[in-house]
């Protein structure tokens, strides 16, 4: 058998072994339902008592970007196979790390959200869950000063948790 033919035959055999998994798995370890090709993220509603300006838009866009960049799904705002919607539940600021003399070294911002995952191809696979994440900032800063530094990291972790809950079955 000629070397080129042998390599071609090996490629066909290996390719046919992975073909059954190709429709629902990627090499990143995510599991997208077979047949699902599109997604839609509804604008998240901010129902928190302490509302940060435009945070719901920032959050919605971050989730769209996460799915677009890390899955094979395509954006579709009409009859999408997978949908996400939810609410920004709250922003909680609390004191942490007390120092000698009963002052605090850090404040903690915790962001809580509720997310609904809808699989239109298999409605029984949908869920609604709460996610929260926090980060600390120096007590000599107010929240408006600190939010630009800490919200991107909080959002990144929230997106990771939501994405994993939807596409890795954890």
Buried (B, 14 or more C-beta within 10 A) or exposed (E): EEEEEEEEEEEEEEEEEEEEEEEEBBEEEBBBBEEBEBBBBBEBBBEBEEEBEEBBEBBBBBBBEBBBEBBEBEEBEEEBBBBBBBBBBBBBBEEEEEEEEEEBEBBBBBBBBBBBBBBBEEEEBBEEBEBBBBBBBEBEBEBEEBBEEBBEEBBEBBBBBBBEBBBEEE
